Amino acid sequence: MAQVNRDFADLPYEAALASLDLAVLYLKEGQTAEVKRLAGAMGGIFEAKGIAREALAALTLFCEAAKQERATVEL
């Protein structure tokens, strides 16, 4: 995640999208703690950039699933 943040320092929306891709990889590897951390970080980025309400709602659901360790690749 730190590398993603450095690579996309001037592009926060793209960083959030890259974080979603990274979360999928972590889920496939069973690294739920990393998914939880990513989910929390993405929320702040999406809100700060004024991302559409529907996208924020979907991210909220993903964050909640990650916190409960129920996030899946399909989600």
C-alpha positions in Angstrom: 0.0 0.0 0.0 2.8 2.4 0.8 4.2 1.9 -2.7 0.7 2.6 -4.2 0.5 5.8 -2.2 3.9 6.9 -3.5 3.2 6.0 -7.1 -0.1 7.8 -7.1 0.7 10.7 -4.7 -0.8 13.3 -7.0 -3.7 11.1 -8.2 -5.7 10.1 -5.1 -8.7 8.7 -7.0 -6.4 6.5 -9.0 -4.7 5.4 -5.8 -8.0 4.4 -4.4 -8.8 2.4 -7.5 -5.4 0.7 -7.4 -6.1 -0.1 -3.7 -9.3 -1.9 -4.8 -7.2 -4.0 -7.2 -4.7 -4.7 -4.4 -7.5 -5.6 -2.1 -8.6 -8.3 -4.5 -5.1 -9.8 -4.6 -5.0 -9.8 -0.8 -8.4 -11.5 -0.6 -7.2 -14.2 -3.0 -4.2 -14.7 -0.7 -6.4 -14.7 2.5 -4.7 -11.6 3.8 -7.8 -10.1 5.5 -5.9 -7.8 7.8 -4.4 -6.0 4.8 -7.9 -5.8 3.2 -9.3 -4.1 6.4 -6.5 -1.6 6.3 -6.9 -0.8 2.6 -10.7 -0.5 2.9 -10.4 2.2 5.6 -7.9 4.2 3.7 -10.0 4.1 0.5 -13.0 5.6 2.2 -11.2 8.8 3.1 -9.9 9.2 -0.4 -13.3 8.6 -2.1 -15.0 11.1 0.3 -12.4 13.8 -0.2 -12.6 13.5 -3.9 -16.4 13.9 -4.0 -17.0 10.5 -5.5 -20.5 9.6 -6.5 -22.9 8.6 -3.7 -23.4 5.1 -5.2 -19.7 4.4 -5.3 -19.4 5.5 -1.6 -22.3 3.3 -0.7 -20.6 0.3 -2.4 -17.3 1.1 -0.7 -19.1 1.3 2.7 -20.5 -2.2 2.1 -17.0 -3.4 1.2 -15.4 -1.7 4.2 -18.0 -3.3 6.5 -17.4 -6.7 5.0 -13.7 -6.3 5.3 -14.0 -5.3 9.0 -16.0 -8.5 9.6 -13.6 -10.5 7.5 -16.4 -11.4 5.1 -15.1 -9.6 2.0 -14.7 -11.8 -1.0 -13.2 -11.3 -4.4 -16.7 -11.3 -5.9 -17.8 -8.5 -3.6 
